[in-house]
């Protein structure tokens, strides 16, 4: 079971890009040369999902062996986490709920607009919470929250492509993105080629 990242966004009005408030990553499973590109893609994917998600909503997306869970609250504070397939969606949403609650208690909503980037956000607990929630047993006793989540519809998409607008392609968005370095775009292209050549489908 693995929790790779937690990202907190402020979802903006329709047509505007969401703002990344704070992020934390555990990329020990990736090589030194891959870490920068993997981090950029987690950020890129998180932004894309937050931008397309409704307010409020909970969405899970399966992309190859990874799961991306996105929880948009009524106040537009949004939590995104990326996990492996063994990490339960219930636990992921419980964790995101707790993290966003703690963030709101530390950084008042009136301060969110003044945050210009992750460095200017004075919330320091995210790396600690990422470590704590690597063990999903932390959430086992939270049955009340589990019941609350089970009452809320969670939309599961099988791929990122299923949340894109008609006619859009992830490849085109990657090429046009200003948030990705040329190295990350090349990494994405090579990964796509590897997946195609190794697929029996």
N, C-alpha and C positions, 0 to 999 in steps of 0.2 A: 504494500500500500504506500502510495507516494503523493504528497502534496507539493507541486512544483512552484506555485506562485500564488500570491494574493495581490490583487490590484484594486485600489479604490478610486472611483471616478465621480465627477460631478457631471451628470447628464445634462446637456444643454438643450435649448429649443430646437425644434425640427430644422434641419439644414445646417446646424452648427456642430462642430466636432466636440465630443465630450472631453472634459479636462481631467487629466490624470493627477490625482491629489497625492497619492502615496503608493509605493509598491515594495514588495519583498519577494525574493527568489531563492530557491534551493536548486541549484543546477549542478550538483556534484556528479550526477549520472552522465553528464555530457563532457566531452573533451574540452580542453582549454581553448582550442581554436573554434569550437562550435558555440561556446557560451554566449558571446556577444550577439551572434545572429539569432540564437534561440530566444534570448531575452527580447530582442527587437520584435521578433515574430509574436511572442506572447503579448507584448504591448500592442502591436498592430491588430492582432485578432481580438483582444479585449476591447479596443476602441471600436472596432467594426461591429461587434455584437451589442455593445452598449448603445451605439448610434441607432441600430435597427430595433432594439427592444422597446416594448411598450412600457408606460409608467402607470401603475406598478406591474411588475411581472417577475416570474422565475422561469428560467430557461436552461436546459442542459443540452449540450451538443457533443456528439461523439465524432471525433475526427481521427481515423486510424485507431491507434491504441490509447489515445488521450481523450479526456472529457473536459469540457469547458462549461463551468456553471456560472450563470449570470443572474444576479438578484438586484432588481431595480426597486427601490423604495418609493413611497408616495412623494417624498421630498426631493427625489431625483438623486439622492446619494446611491451609488451603485457599487456593489462588490462583485468581483470576478475572481474565480480561482481555477487553476488548471491542475488536474489530477490524473492518475492512471485509472484503469478500469476497475481496480479493486476498491477504490475509495468510494464509499456509498454516497449517492446524491443527497440523501437525507442528512448525512453528517456534514457534507459540504455546505448545504444551505443553513444548517444550524450554526456552523462556524461563521459563515458570512454575516448572518444576523447578529451574532455576538460581537464580531469585529466592528461592524458598522455602528452598533450601539455604543461600544467603547469609544470609537472615533468621535461620535457626536457628543459624548460626555466630556471629551477632552478638547475638541475643536468645535466651538459653537457654530451653528449654521450661518450666522451672520458674518463669520470670518471666511467662509469658503470662497466667496468671490475675490477676496484679496490674495488668495494663493495663486501664484503665477506658475510654479513648477514644484516638483517633488522636494527639492532642496529648501524651498521657502515654507514648506508645511512642517509645523512643529510637533507632529505626531511621531513618536519614536518607538511605539510598542509593536509595530507590525512584524519585524524580524523575530521577536520573541514569541508572538502569537503563531507565526509560521512554524516555528520549532515545536511549540506546545501541541498544535493540531496535527502534527505528523502522525500522532497516535490517536486514531479515531475513537478509542475507548474513552477519551475525554468527554465525548458527547453521549455516552450510553445512558447516563442518568437523566438526560434532558427529555424525558418522555412528554412533558407538557408541550415543549417546543416541537417535538416530533409530531404530535397530534395536530398542532396548529398548521404545520407545513403540509401534512397529508390532506388537510381540508382545502389547501390552496392548489390550484391547477399548476402543474409543472409541465412545460412543453418540452418534449424531447425531439431534437432533430438529429438525423444520422450524419449529416455533414454540414460544414460551414456553407457550402453552396446552397443548401436549402433555405437559408435565411437571407440570401441576396435577392435583390430586385430582379424582375424578369429581364433577361437579356444580359445581365451583368455576369462577369466571370471573375473569379478570384485572381486568376493570372493577370487580367487587365488591371485590377485594383492594386496588385503588388507592383506592377510596372509603373503605374501612375503615382504611387505613394511617395510623398515627400518625407515621411517618417522613417523610411527604410534606407539604409546605406546600400551602395552598389554591391558590397560584399554580401549583405543579407539577401538581396535580390538574387544574386548568383547562387547562394546557398539554397534558396527556395527552389530555383530552377533545377539544380542538380538533384535535390531530394525528390522532386516530382518525377524526374527521369528514372531515378533508382526505383521508385515505387511502381512505375509502369513496367519496367523490365522484369521486376521480380513478381509481378502479379500473374496468377494463373487464370484470372477471370477473363 
